[in-house]
Amino acid sequence: MSGNVRPESMKRITTEELAKEFIEEQVTAIKEQVGDKKVLLALSGGVDSSVVAALLIRAIGKQLTCVHVNHGLLRKGEPEQVISVFRGEMDANLVYVDAVDRFLDKLAGVTDPEQKRKIIGKEFIDVFAEEAKKLDGIEFLAQGTIYPDILESDGVKAHHNVGGLPEDLNFELVEPVKLLYKDEVRVVGKALGLPDNMVYRQPFPGPGLGVRCVGAITRDRLESLREADAIVREEIGKLDETPWQYFAVIPDMQSTGIKDGKRYMGWAVVIRAINTVDAVTAESVVLPWETLRTIRDRVIAEVPGVNRVLWDMSDKPVSTIEWE
Ligand code: XMP
């Protein structure tokens, strides 16, 4: 797709039929742009990169190589799902990079949030560039840029986004969804047959669980966060109307618990659920007591090391959506 301005005549993609038209157009355009050359894509498993992957697989099949970097800060089940959907169902060329130790070693002892973001961003680029250099004959780089990224290049997302592309990888870009809004990307993803929990995924920061495991990340606290977060998302996800963003946080503090008459120190899990339009301001969502109680009981019973469950009822401002 050429140009960075959405033409006024472009129809908003709201139905499966319109999505199918868009997919056909893009498949033709991608084939034309790429020819018989090879394309590389960093596939995080988020909706934008997943839709781009599915579009490219449809257009050029094995000429696409997807690289999925597991930095250890993904949510429960995410790397497994990327592998099962893209390698298993779509028969894609997928390079899975287990970089968990590498990231967690670099992050050990680091408490400053911006420093954590920088390390995660830089390490990601390094890992991706290393993988790219191992592959022969790549000439194109696909990216899940969407229209708001172009429009709000100095908005919240840009402020948070660390890194970018390795500059020494001199590839031509393939950005098939760059003129689409998020809701349109989802309609296209659905029409491409991606699973609902991939297509309707809530926003997830690039540094992932890294900014929700407050302070210096330790492996055991990170694992507890991942488990607690899965429970929080599962239970809140059952509501008829789900909030815009909902997740768990695990602060770097301990408090007293009591079990079999013995006192011990354990972590606290914080529940965060907010509604927002643009993430610039946000309102804490009033959760039903039933849901809160189920989360509390499950977290205490199922998550190792946790003895307290808290609910963050703060609005933005002054409290940012993420804790770091
Ligand atoms: P805050 O915490 O600033 O978050 O109220 C606003 C929105 O941005 C997301 N967020 C990030 N996204 N990289 C990202 O790609 C980041 O480092 C980052 N930090 C926060 C946050 O989840 C919320 O949706």
py3Dmol code that shows the C-alpha trace and the ligand (Angstrom):
import py3Dmol

protein = """\
ATOM      1  CA  MET A   1       0.000   0.000   0.000  1.00  0.00           C
ATOM      2  CA  SER A   2       1.620   3.248  -1.039  1.00  0.00           C
ATOM      3  CA  GLY A   3       1.359   6.608   0.711  1.00  0.00           C
ATOM      4  CA  ASN A   4       0.805   7.361   4.351  1.00  0.00           C
ATOM      5  CA  VAL A   5      -2.489   9.200   4.000  1.00  0.00           C
ATOM      6  CA  ARG A   6      -5.770   7.371   4.022  1.00  0.00           C
ATOM      7  CA  PRO A   7      -7.768   8.430   0.962  1.00  0.00           C
ATOM      8  CA  GLU A   8     -11.169   9.983   1.761  1.00  0.00           C
ATOM      9  CA  SER A   9     -12.765   7.480  -0.608  1.00  0.00           C
ATOM     10  CA  MET A  10     -11.492   4.491   1.376  1.00  0.00           C
ATOM     11  CA  LYS A  11     -14.418   2.613   2.925  1.00  0.00           C
ATOM     12  CA  ARG A  12     -14.303   1.773   6.601  1.00  0.00           C
ATOM     13  CA  ILE A  13     -13.913  -2.013   6.889  1.00  0.00           C
ATOM     14  CA  THR A  14     -16.792  -3.057   9.109  1.00  0.00           C
ATOM     15  CA  THR A  15     -18.005  -6.324   7.595  1.00  0.00           C
ATOM     16  CA  GLU A  16     -16.548  -9.653   6.602  1.00  0.00           C
ATOM     17  CA  GLU A  17     -17.364  -8.872   2.976  1.00  0.00           C
ATOM     18  CA  LEU A  18     -15.363  -5.638   3.026  1.00  0.00           C
ATOM     19  CA  ALA A  19     -12.548  -7.423   4.839  1.00  0.00           C
ATOM     20  CA  LYS A  20     -12.431 -10.077   2.129  1.00  0.00           C
ATOM     21  CA  GLU A  21     -12.204  -7.378  -0.553  1.00  0.00           C
ATOM     22  CA  PHE A  22      -9.346  -5.763   1.363  1.00  0.00           C
ATOM     23  CA  ILE A  23      -7.570  -9.105   1.746  1.00  0.00           C
ATOM     24  CA  GLU A  24      -7.796  -9.790  -1.986  1.00  0.00           C
ATOM     25  CA  GLU A  25      -6.433  -6.348  -2.827  1.00  0.00           C
ATOM     26  CA  GLN A  26      -3.587  -6.721  -0.378  1.00  0.00           C
ATOM     27  CA  VAL A  27      -2.672 -10.224  -1.513  1.00  0.00           C
ATOM     28  CA  THR A  28      -2.311  -8.862  -5.061  1.00  0.00           C
ATOM     29  CA  ALA A  29      -0.360  -5.808  -3.861  1.00  0.00           C
ATOM     30  CA  ILE A  30       1.996  -7.891  -1.711  1.00  0.00           C
ATOM     31  CA  LYS A  31       2.687 -10.321  -4.576  1.00  0.00           C
ATOM     32  CA  GLU A  32       3.415  -7.372  -6.827  1.00  0.00           C
ATOM     33  CA  GLN A  33       5.729  -5.685  -4.337  1.00  0.00           C
ATOM     34  CA  VAL A  34       7.621  -8.772  -3.231  1.00  0.00           C
ATOM     35  CA  GLY A  35       7.760 -10.935  -6.350  1.00  0.00           C
ATOM     36  CA  ASP A  36       9.723 -14.081  -5.572  1.00  0.00           C
ATOM     37  CA  LYS A  37      11.834 -12.436  -2.852  1.00  0.00           C
ATOM     38  CA  LYS A  38      11.907 -13.236   0.861  1.00  0.00           C
ATOM     39  CA  VAL A  39      10.244 -11.283   3.662  1.00  0.00           C
ATOM     40  CA  LEU A  40      10.961 -11.158   7.386  1.00  0.00           C
ATOM     41  CA  LEU A  41       8.472 -10.327  10.157  1.00  0.00           C
ATOM     42  CA  ALA A  42       8.833  -9.944  13.907  1.00  0.00           C
ATOM     43  CA  LEU A  43       5.719 -11.766  15.083  1.00  0.00           C
ATOM     44  CA  SER A  44       4.823 -10.867  18.662  1.00  0.00           C
ATOM     45  CA  GLY A  45       1.425 -12.546  18.612  1.00  0.00           C
ATOM     46  CA  GLY A  46      -0.332  -9.196  19.079  1.00  0.00           C
ATOM     47  CA  VAL A  47      -3.217  -8.467  16.733  1.00  0.00           C
ATOM     48  CA  ASP A  48      -1.323  -6.196  14.291  1.00  0.00           C
ATOM     49  CA  SER A  49       1.659  -8.441  13.630  1.00  0.00           C
ATOM     50  CA  SER A  50      -0.566 -11.542  13.582  1.00  0.00           C
ATOM     51  CA  VAL A  51      -2.841 -10.050  10.915  1.00  0.00           C
ATOM     52  CA  VAL A  52       0.170  -9.010   8.835  1.00  0.00           C
ATOM     53  CA  ALA A  53       1.594 -12.536   9.170  1.00  0.00           C
ATOM     54  CA  ALA A  54      -1.677 -14.152   8.090  1.00  0.00           C
ATOM     55  CA  LEU A  55      -1.996 -11.783   5.109  1.00  0.00           C
ATOM     56  CA  LEU A  56       1.555 -12.478   3.974  1.00  0.00           C
ATOM     57  CA  ILE A  57       1.190 -16.220   4.420  1.00  0.00           C
ATOM     58  CA  ARG A  58      -1.850 -16.073   2.183  1.00  0.00           C
ATOM     59  CA  ALA A  59       0.014 -14.004  -0.411  1.00  0.00           C
ATOM     60  CA  ILE A  60       3.486 -15.530  -0.464  1.00  0.00           C
ATOM     61  CA  GLY A  61       3.458 -18.586   1.838  1.00  0.00           C
ATOM     62  CA  LYS A  62       6.948 -19.794   2.655  1.00  0.00           C
ATOM     63  CA  GLN A  63       8.646 -16.713   1.228  1.00  0.00           C
ATOM     64  CA  LEU A  64       7.763 -15.202   4.600  1.00  0.00           C
ATOM     65  CA  THR A  65       9.837 -15.996   7.676  1.00  0.00           C
ATOM     66  CA  CYS A  66       8.279 -15.039  11.006  1.00  0.00           C
ATOM     67  CA  VAL A  67      10.523 -14.599  14.018  1.00  0.00           C
ATOM     68  CA  HIS A  68       8.865 -14.928  17.415  1.00  0.00           C
ATOM     69  CA  VAL A  69      11.081 -13.773  20.260  1.00  0.00           C
ATOM     70  CA  ASN A  70      10.056 -15.112  23.643  1.00  0.00           C
ATOM     71  CA  HIS A  71      11.568 -12.623  26.084  1.00  0.00           C
ATOM     72  CA  GLY A  72       9.983 -14.249  29.097  1.00  0.00           C
ATOM     73  CA  LEU A  73       7.650 -11.305  29.663  1.00  0.00           C
ATOM     74  CA  LEU A  74       4.728 -12.582  27.615  1.00  0.00           C
ATOM     75  CA  ARG A  75       1.405 -13.605  29.097  1.00  0.00           C
ATOM     76  CA  LYS A  76       0.572 -17.183  29.937  1.00  0.00           C
ATOM     77  CA  GLY A  77       0.119 -19.345  26.839  1.00  0.00           C
ATOM     78  CA  GLU A  78       1.146 -16.680  24.313  1.00  0.00           C
ATOM     79  CA  PRO A  79       4.291 -18.229  22.819  1.00  0.00           C
ATOM     80  CA  GLU A  80       2.538 -21.608  22.630  1.00  0.00           C
ATOM     81  CA  GLN A  81      -0.384 -20.028  20.782  1.00  0.00           C
ATOM     82  CA  VAL A  82       1.873 -18.286  18.264  1.00  0.00           C
ATOM     83  CA  ILE A  83       3.497 -21.635  17.508  1.00  0.00           C
ATOM     84  CA  SER A  84       0.250 -23.585  17.272  1.00  0.00           C
ATOM     85  CA  VAL A  85      -1.563 -21.036  15.088  1.00  0.00           C
ATOM     86  CA  PHE A  86       1.238 -20.061  12.738  1.00  0.00           C
ATOM     87  CA  ARG A  87       3.349 -23.203  12.537  1.00  0.00           C
ATOM     88  CA  GLY A  88       0.589 -25.712  13.265  1.00  0.00           C
ATOM     89  CA  GLU A  89      -2.453 -24.308  11.475  1.00  0.00           C
ATOM     90  CA  MET A  90      -0.980 -21.977   8.868  1.00  0.00           C
ATOM     91  CA  ASP A  91       2.157 -23.970   8.103  1.00  0.00           C
ATOM     92  CA  ALA A  92       4.293 -20.824   8.265  1.00  0.00           C
ATOM     93  CA  ASN A  93       8.050 -20.595   8.335  1.00  0.00           C
ATOM     94  CA  LEU A  94       8.380 -19.689  11.996  1.00  0.00           C
ATOM     95  CA  VAL A  95      11.601 -19.216  13.875  1.00  0.00           C
ATOM     96  CA  TYR A  96      10.955 -19.449  17.609  1.00  0.00           C
ATOM     97  CA  VAL A  97      13.668 -17.841  19.707  1.00  0.00           C
ATOM     98  CA  ASP A  98      13.803 -18.726  23.372  1.00  0.00           C
ATOM     99  CA  ALA A  99      15.573 -15.617  24.709  1.00  0.00           C
ATOM    100  CA  VAL A 100      14.121 -15.850  28.220  1.00  0.00           C
ATOM    101  CA  ASP A 101      17.429 -16.265  30.066  1.00  0.00           C
ATOM    102  CA  ARG A 102      19.103 -13.585  28.023  1.00  0.00           C
ATOM    103  CA  PHE A 103      16.441 -10.978  28.873  1.00  0.00           C
ATOM    104  CA  LEU A 104      16.042 -11.924  32.518  1.00  0.00           C
ATOM    105  CA  ASP A 105      19.801 -11.955  33.084  1.00  0.00           C
ATOM    106  CA  LYS A 106      20.081  -8.432  31.624  1.00  0.00           C
ATOM    107  CA  LEU A 107      17.157  -7.250  33.751  1.00  0.00           C
ATOM    108  CA  ALA A 108      18.380  -8.759  37.028  1.00  0.00           C
ATOM    109  CA  GLY A 109      18.589  -6.114  39.742  1.00  0.00           C
ATOM    110  CA  VAL A 110      17.304  -3.271  37.506  1.00  0.00           C
ATOM    111  CA  THR A 111      14.619  -1.238  39.290  1.00  0.00           C
ATOM    112  CA  ASP A 112      14.190   1.911  37.202  1.00  0.00           C
ATOM    113  CA  PRO A 113      11.175   1.496  34.854  1.00  0.00           C
ATOM    114  CA  GLU A 114      12.645   3.453  31.956  1.00  0.00           C
ATOM    115  CA  GLN A 115      15.892   1.514  32.276  1.00  0.00           C
ATOM    116  CA  LYS A 116      13.878  -1.722  32.193  1.00  0.00           C
ATOM    117  CA  ARG A 117      12.082  -0.535  29.045  1.00  0.00           C
ATOM    118  CA  LYS A 118      15.386   0.422  27.411  1.00  0.00           C
ATOM    119  CA  ILE A 119      16.973  -2.930  28.166  1.00  0.00           C
ATOM    120  CA  ILE A 120      13.956  -4.853  26.857  1.00  0.00           C
ATOM    121  CA  GLY A 121      13.777  -2.699  23.695  1.00  0.00           C
ATOM    122  CA  LYS A 122      17.474  -2.899  22.928  1.00  0.00           C
ATOM    123  CA  GLU A 123      17.720  -6.614  23.651  1.00  0.00           C
ATOM    124  CA  PHE A 124      14.747  -7.254  21.392  1.00  0.00           C
ATOM    125  CA  ILE A 125      16.397  -5.459  18.495  1.00  0.00           C
ATOM    126  CA  ASP A 126      19.675  -7.302  19.089  1.00  0.00           C
ATOM    127  CA  VAL A 127      18.001 -10.718  19.168  1.00  0.00           C
ATOM    128  CA  PHE A 128      15.910  -9.945  16.092  1.00  0.00           C
ATOM    129  CA  ALA A 129      18.912  -8.604  14.155  1.00  0.00           C
ATOM    130  CA  GLU A 130      20.946 -11.694  15.048  1.00  0.00           C
ATOM    131  CA  GLU A 131      18.191 -13.945  13.736  1.00  0.00           C
ATOM    132  CA  ALA A 132      17.816 -11.837  10.577  1.00  0.00           C
ATOM    133  CA  LYS A 133      21.528 -12.165   9.847  1.00  0.00           C
ATOM    134  CA  LYS A 134      21.292 -15.946  10.052  1.00  0.00           C
ATOM    135  CA  LEU A 135      18.753 -15.954   7.225  1.00  0.00           C
ATOM    136  CA  ASP A 136      19.862 -15.740   3.625  1.00  0.00           C
ATOM    137  CA  GLY A 137      18.417 -13.547   0.925  1.00  0.00           C
ATOM    138  CA  ILE A 138      15.888 -11.487   2.886  1.00  0.00           C
ATOM    139  CA  GLU A 139      15.030  -8.277   1.043  1.00  0.00           C
ATOM    140  CA  PHE A 140      11.842  -7.131   2.718  1.00  0.00           C
ATOM    141  CA  LEU A 141      10.726  -6.454   6.270  1.00  0.00           C
ATOM    142  CA  ALA A 142       7.014  -6.661   7.080  1.00  0.00           C
ATOM    143  CA  GLN A 143       5.597  -4.560   9.898  1.00  0.00           C
ATOM    144  CA  GLY A 144       2.270  -4.262  11.681  1.00  0.00           C
ATOM    145  CA  THR A 145       2.139  -0.468  11.457  1.00  0.00           C
ATOM    146  CA  ILE A 146      -1.468   0.746  11.708  1.00  0.00           C
ATOM    147  CA  TYR A 147      -2.983   4.154  10.915  1.00  0.00           C
ATOM    148  CA  PRO A 148      -2.999   5.514  14.476  1.00  0.00           C
ATOM    149  CA  ASP A 149       0.768   4.799  14.618  1.00  0.00           C
ATOM    150  CA  ILE A 150       1.180   7.152  11.664  1.00  0.00           C
ATOM    151  CA  LEU A 151      -1.319   9.759  12.937  1.00  0.00           C
ATOM    152  CA  GLU A 152      -0.173   9.787  16.542  1.00  0.00           C
ATOM    153  CA  SER A 153       3.496   9.377  16.036  1.00  0.00           C
ATOM    154  CA  ASP A 154       4.051  11.524  19.100  1.00  0.00           C
ATOM    155  CA  GLY A 155       1.163  10.152  21.158  1.00  0.00           C
ATOM    156  CA  VAL A 156       1.120   7.765  24.122  1.00  0.00           C
ATOM    157  CA  LYS A 157       2.284   4.768  22.111  1.00  0.00           C
ATOM    158  CA  ALA A 158       5.254   6.601  20.616  1.00  0.00           C
ATOM    159  CA  HIS A 159       6.214   7.890  24.036  1.00  0.00           C
ATOM    160  CA  HIS A 160       6.338   4.341  25.329  1.00  0.00           C
ATOM    161  CA  ASN A 161       7.754   2.599  22.330  1.00  0.00           C
ATOM    162  CA  VAL A 162      11.375   1.897  22.807  1.00  0.00           C
ATOM    163  CA  GLY A 163      13.719   1.013  20.019  1.00  0.00           C
ATOM    164  CA  GLY A 164      12.448   0.424  16.520  1.00  0.00           C
ATOM    165  CA  LEU A 165      14.189  -1.363  13.746  1.00  0.00           C
ATOM    166  CA  PRO A 166      17.791  -2.373  13.475  1.00  0.00           C
ATOM    167  CA  GLU A 167      19.159   0.283  11.167  1.00  0.00           C
ATOM    168  CA  ASP A 168      21.839  -1.897   9.642  1.00  0.00           C
ATOM    169  CA  LEU A 169      19.179  -4.216   8.278  1.00  0.00           C
ATOM    170  CA  ASN A 170      18.560  -2.452   5.040  1.00  0.00           C
ATOM    171  CA  PHE A 171      15.194  -3.845   4.038  1.00  0.00           C
ATOM    172  CA  GLU A 172      12.299  -2.443   2.078  1.00  0.00           C
ATOM    173  CA  LEU A 173       9.151  -2.271   4.225  1.00  0.00           C
ATOM    174  CA  VAL A 174       5.921  -4.173   3.628  1.00  0.00           C
ATOM    175  CA  GLU A 175       3.132  -2.591   5.675  1.00  0.00           C
ATOM    176  CA  PRO A 176      -0.195  -3.931   4.434  1.00  0.00           C
ATOM    177  CA  VAL A 177      -2.384  -2.608   7.283  1.00  0.00           C
ATOM    178  CA  LYS A 178      -0.827   0.821   7.671  1.00  0.00           C
ATOM    179  CA  LEU A 179      -3.982   2.675   6.588  1.00  0.00           C
ATOM    180  CA  LEU A 180      -6.320   0.700   8.848  1.00  0.00           C
ATOM    181  CA  TYR A 181      -7.721   1.578  12.250  1.00  0.00           C
ATOM    182  CA  LYS A 182      -7.520  -1.007  15.013  1.00  0.00           C
ATOM    183  CA  ASP A 183     -11.167  -2.113  14.707  1.00  0.00           C
ATOM    184  CA  GLU A 184     -10.638  -2.705  10.980  1.00  0.00           C
ATOM    185  CA  VAL A 185      -7.495  -4.750  11.624  1.00  0.00           C
ATOM    186  CA  ARG A 186      -9.609  -6.948  13.892  1.00  0.00           C
ATOM    187  CA  VAL A 187     -12.314  -7.446  11.235  1.00  0.00           C
ATOM    188  CA  VAL A 188      -9.602  -8.412   8.733  1.00  0.00           C
ATOM    189  CA  GLY A 189      -8.005 -10.777  11.285  1.00  0.00           C
ATOM    190  CA  LYS A 190     -11.328 -12.488  11.821  1.00  0.00           C
ATOM    191  CA  ALA A 191     -11.856 -12.868   8.064  1.00  0.00           C
ATOM    192  CA  LEU A 192      -8.371 -14.403   7.821  1.00  0.00           C
ATOM    193  CA  GLY A 193      -9.420 -17.064  10.327  1.00  0.00           C
ATOM    194  CA  LEU A 194      -7.329 -15.974  13.307  1.00  0.00           C
ATOM    195  CA  PRO A 195      -8.674 -17.102  16.699  1.00  0.00           C
ATOM    196  CA  ASP A 196     -10.875 -14.678  18.655  1.00  0.00           C
ATOM    197  CA  ASN A 197      -8.500 -14.436  21.592  1.00  0.00           C
ATOM    198  CA  MET A 198      -5.828 -13.194  19.209  1.00  0.00           C
ATOM    199  CA  VAL A 199      -8.090 -10.841  17.271  1.00  0.00           C
ATOM    200  CA  TYR A 200      -9.872  -9.277  20.256  1.00  0.00           C
ATOM    201  CA  ARG A 201      -6.808  -9.146  22.467  1.00  0.00           C
ATOM    202  CA  GLN A 202      -6.570  -6.200  24.817  1.00  0.00           C
ATOM    203  CA  PRO A 203      -3.646  -3.780  24.492  1.00  0.00           C
ATOM    204  CA  PHE A 204      -0.445  -5.165  25.943  1.00  0.00           C
ATOM    205  CA  PRO A 205       2.675  -3.035  26.368  1.00  0.00           C
ATOM    206  CA  GLY A 206       5.815  -3.938  24.423  1.00  0.00           C
ATOM    207  CA  PRO A 207       7.790  -4.557  27.648  1.00  0.00           C
ATOM    208  CA  GLY A 208       4.970  -6.886  28.654  1.00  0.00           C
ATOM    209  CA  LEU A 209       4.868  -8.271  32.163  1.00  0.00           C
ATOM    210  CA  GLY A 210       8.215  -6.542  32.731  1.00  0.00           C
ATOM    211  CA  VAL A 211       6.461  -3.310  33.770  1.00  0.00           C
ATOM    212  CA  ARG A 212       3.914  -5.175  35.887  1.00  0.00           C
ATOM    213  CA  CYS A 213       6.496  -7.065  37.918  1.00  0.00           C
ATOM    214  CA  VAL A 214       7.261  -3.861  39.801  1.00  0.00           C
ATOM    215  CA  GLY A 215      10.867  -3.082  40.693  1.00  0.00           C
ATOM    216  CA  ALA A 216      13.640  -5.577  40.066  1.00  0.00           C
ATOM    217  CA  ILE A 217      12.222  -8.592  38.212  1.00  0.00           C
ATOM    218  CA  THR A 218      12.840 -11.958  39.816  1.00  0.00           C
ATOM    219  CA  ARG A 219      11.961 -15.210  38.113  1.00  0.00           C
ATOM    220  CA  ASP A 220       9.725 -16.536  40.882  1.00  0.00           C
ATOM    221  CA  ARG A 221       7.756 -13.297  41.254  1.00  0.00           C
ATOM    222  CA  LEU A 222       7.425 -13.075  37.455  1.00  0.00           C
ATOM    223  CA  GLU A 223       6.012 -16.623  37.303  1.00  0.00           C
ATOM    224  CA  SER A 224       3.516 -15.789  40.056  1.00  0.00           C
ATOM    225  CA  LEU A 225       2.511 -12.648  38.145  1.00  0.00           C
ATOM    226  CA  ARG A 226       1.984 -14.681  34.952  1.00  0.00           C
ATOM    227  CA  GLU A 227      -0.287 -17.143  36.784  1.00  0.00           C
ATOM    228  CA  ALA A 228      -2.202 -14.405  38.627  1.00  0.00           C
ATOM    229  CA  ASP A 229      -2.620 -12.397  35.422  1.00  0.00           C
ATOM    230  CA  ALA A 230      -4.102 -15.428  33.639  1.00  0.00           C
ATOM    231  CA  ILE A 231      -6.655 -15.816  36.451  1.00  0.00           C
ATOM    232  CA  VAL A 232      -7.534 -12.093  36.488  1.00  0.00           C
ATOM    233  CA  ARG A 233      -8.027 -12.076  32.704  1.00  0.00           C
ATOM    234  CA  GLU A 234     -10.016 -15.304  32.700  1.00  0.00           C
ATOM    235  CA  GLU A 235     -12.429 -14.166  35.417  1.00  0.00           C
ATOM    236  CA  ILE A 236     -12.905 -10.558  34.252  1.00  0.00           C
ATOM    237  CA  GLY A 237     -13.174 -11.880  30.690  1.00  0.00           C
ATOM    238  CA  LYS A 238     -16.372 -13.695  31.724  1.00  0.00           C
ATOM    239  CA  LEU A 239     -18.236 -10.415  32.308  1.00  0.00           C
ATOM    240  CA  ASP A 240     -20.849  -9.413  29.730  1.00  0.00           C
ATOM    241  CA  GLU A 241     -19.030  -6.161  29.160  1.00  0.00           C
ATOM    242  CA  THR A 242     -15.288  -6.453  29.482  1.00  0.00           C
ATOM    243  CA  PRO A 243     -13.194  -3.422  30.417  1.00  0.00           C
ATOM    244  CA  TRP A 244     -10.783  -1.871  27.882  1.00  0.00           C
ATOM    245  CA  GLN A 245      -7.751  -3.204  29.723  1.00  0.00           C
ATOM    246  CA  TYR A 246      -7.518  -5.545  32.721  1.00  0.00           C
ATOM    247  CA  PHE A 247      -4.582  -7.366  34.191  1.00  0.00           C
ATOM    248  CA  ALA A 248      -2.599  -8.174  37.327  1.00  0.00           C
ATOM    249  CA  VAL A 249       0.359  -6.365  38.861  1.00  0.00           C
ATOM    250  CA  ILE A 250       2.736  -7.714  41.468  1.00  0.00           C
ATOM    251  CA  PRO A 251       4.456  -5.038  43.569  1.00  0.00           C
ATOM    252  CA  ASP A 252       7.909  -5.517  44.973  1.00  0.00           C
ATOM    253  CA  MET A 253       6.740  -5.834  48.557  1.00  0.00           C
ATOM    254  CA  GLN A 254       5.766  -8.524  50.974  1.00  0.00           C
ATOM    255  CA  SER A 255       3.258  -8.673  53.777  1.00  0.00           C
ATOM    256  CA  THR A 256       2.387 -11.130  56.505  1.00  0.00           C
ATOM    257  CA  GLY A 257       0.288 -14.192  55.866  1.00  0.00           C
ATOM    258  CA  ILE A 258      -0.767 -16.957  58.224  1.00  0.00           C
ATOM    259  CA  LYS A 259      -1.083 -20.639  57.384  1.00  0.00           C
ATOM    260  CA  ASP A 260      -1.433 -23.599  59.774  1.00  0.00           C
ATOM    261  CA  GLY A 261      -0.876 -21.192  62.660  1.00  0.00           C
ATOM    262  CA  LYS A 262       2.442 -20.010  61.247  1.00  0.00           C
ATOM    263  CA  ARG A 263       3.235 -16.490  60.038  1.00  0.00           C
ATOM    264  CA  TYR A 264       5.136 -15.986  56.798  1.00  0.00           C
ATOM    265  CA  MET A 265       5.864 -13.258  54.271  1.00  0.00           C
ATOM    266  CA  GLY A 266       4.204 -13.334  50.854  1.00  0.00           C
ATOM    267  CA  TRP A 267       3.478 -11.131  47.849  1.00  0.00           C
ATOM    268  CA  ALA A 268       0.374  -9.152  47.034  1.00  0.00           C
ATOM    269  CA  VAL A 269      -1.393  -9.336  43.686  1.00  0.00           C
ATOM    270  CA  VAL A 270      -3.102  -6.175  42.458  1.00  0.00           C
ATOM    271  CA  ILE A 271      -6.134  -6.268  40.155  1.00  0.00           C
ATOM    272  CA  ARG A 272      -6.279  -3.394  37.638  1.00  0.00           C
ATOM    273  CA  ALA A 273      -9.258  -2.861  35.307  1.00  0.00           C
ATOM    274  CA  ILE A 274      -9.826   0.379  33.424  1.00  0.00           C
ATOM    275  CA  ASN A 275     -11.942   1.916  30.712  1.00  0.00           C
ATOM    276  CA  THR A 276     -10.592   4.582  28.428  1.00  0.00           C
ATOM    277  CA  VAL A 277     -11.028   6.021  24.971  1.00  0.00           C
ATOM    278  CA  ASP A 278      -7.466   6.950  24.122  1.00  0.00           C
ATOM    279  CA  ALA A 279      -5.380   5.799  27.124  1.00  0.00           C
ATOM    280  CA  VAL A 280      -4.624   9.459  27.928  1.00  0.00           C
ATOM    281  CA  THR A 281      -7.198   9.440  30.711  1.00  0.00           C
ATOM    282  CA  ALA A 282      -8.721   6.299  32.217  1.00  0.00           C
ATOM    283  CA  GLU A 283     -11.389   5.344  34.711  1.00  0.00           C
ATOM    284  CA  SER A 284     -11.144   2.439  37.089  1.00  0.00           C
ATOM    285  CA  VAL A 285     -13.955  -0.048  36.377  1.00  0.00           C
ATOM    286  CA  VAL A 286     -16.294  -1.019  39.215  1.00  0.00           C
ATOM    287  CA  LEU A 287     -16.007  -4.805  39.265  1.00  0.00           C
ATOM    288  CA  PRO A 288     -18.771  -7.050  40.638  1.00  0.00           C
ATOM    289  CA  TRP A 289     -18.002  -8.408  44.102  1.00  0.00           C
ATOM    290  CA  GLU A 290     -18.563 -11.943  42.825  1.00  0.00           C
ATOM    291  CA  THR A 291     -15.775 -11.522  40.294  1.00  0.00           C
ATOM    292  CA  LEU A 292     -13.415  -9.962  42.824  1.00  0.00           C
ATOM    293  CA  ARG A 293     -14.119 -12.758  45.310  1.00  0.00           C
ATOM    294  CA  THR A 294     -13.500 -15.488  42.739  1.00  0.00           C
ATOM    295  CA  ILE A 295     -10.229 -13.866  41.694  1.00  0.00           C
ATOM    296  CA  ARG A 296      -9.165 -13.548  45.336  1.00  0.00           C
ATOM    297  CA  ASP A 297      -9.927 -17.177  46.107  1.00  0.00           C
ATOM    298  CA  ARG A 298      -8.277 -18.520  42.975  1.00  0.00           C
ATOM    299  CA  VAL A 299      -5.148 -16.386  43.273  1.00  0.00           C
ATOM    300  CA  ILE A 300      -4.623 -17.358  46.903  1.00  0.00           C
ATOM    301  CA  ALA A 301      -5.240 -21.049  46.159  1.00  0.00           C
ATOM    302  CA  GLU A 302      -3.386 -21.318  42.846  1.00  0.00           C
ATOM    303  CA  VAL A 303      -0.524 -18.827  42.802  1.00  0.00           C
ATOM    304  CA  PRO A 304       2.614 -19.724  44.730  1.00  0.00           C
ATOM    305  CA  GLY A 305       3.980 -17.127  47.138  1.00  0.00           C
ATOM    306  CA  VAL A 306       0.921 -14.861  47.134  1.00  0.00           C
ATOM    307  CA  ASN A 307      -1.005 -14.198  50.352  1.00  0.00           C
ATOM    308  CA  ARG A 308      -2.906 -10.983  49.622  1.00  0.00           C
ATOM    309  CA  VAL A 309      -5.116  -9.651  46.806  1.00  0.00           C
ATOM    310  CA  LEU A 310      -5.731  -5.926  46.318  1.00  0.00           C
ATOM    311  CA  TRP A 311      -7.890  -3.915  43.936  1.00  0.00           C
ATOM    312  CA  ASP A 312      -6.461  -0.790  42.336  1.00  0.00           C
ATOM    313  CA  MET A 313      -9.409   1.629  42.141  1.00  0.00           C
ATOM    314  CA  SER A 314      -7.394   4.632  40.927  1.00  0.00           C
ATOM    315  CA  ASP A 315      -8.184   6.757  37.898  1.00  0.00           C
ATOM    316  CA  LYS A 316      -5.765   8.323  35.430  1.00  0.00           C
ATOM    317  CA  PRO A 317      -4.817  11.026  36.212  1.00  0.00           C
ATOM    318  CA  VAL A 318      -3.093  10.769  38.531  1.00  0.00           C
ATOM    319  CA  SER A 319      -2.469   7.032  38.392  1.00  0.00           C
ATOM    320  CA  THR A 320      -1.124   5.761  35.070  1.00  0.00           C
ATOM    321  CA  ILE A 321      -2.706   2.584  33.727  1.00  0.00           C
ATOM    322  CA  GLU A 322       0.495   0.597  34.181  1.00  0.00           C
ATOM    323  CA  TRP A 323       2.256   0.674  37.534  1.00  0.00           C
ATOM    324  CA  GLU A 324       5.572   1.556  35.942  1.00  0.00           C
TER     325      GLU A 324
END
"""
ligand_1 = """\
24
XMP
P 0.031 4.425 30.963
O 0.617 3.466 31.927
O 1.022 5.454 30.497
O -0.364 3.568 29.690
O -1.228 5.081 31.476
C -1.143 4.015 28.613
C -1.298 2.863 27.634
O -0.032 2.547 27.064
C 0.340 1.204 27.384
N 1.766 1.199 27.705
C 2.726 0.822 26.855
N 2.662 0.373 25.570
N 5.014 0.139 25.558
C 3.823 0.031 24.932
O 3.786 -0.395 23.773
C 5.162 0.581 26.834
O 6.263 0.685 27.366
C 3.942 0.932 27.517
N 3.693 1.415 28.757
C 2.351 1.549 28.847
C -0.514 0.805 28.566
O -0.697 -0.609 28.627
C -1.782 1.565 28.298
O -2.623 0.879 27.395
"""
view = py3Dmol.view(width=600, height=400)
view.addModel(protein, "pdb")
view.setStyle({"model": 0}, {"cartoon": {"style": "trace"}})
view.addModel(ligand_1, "xyz")
view.setStyle({"model": 1}, {"stick": {}})
view.zoomTo()
view.show()
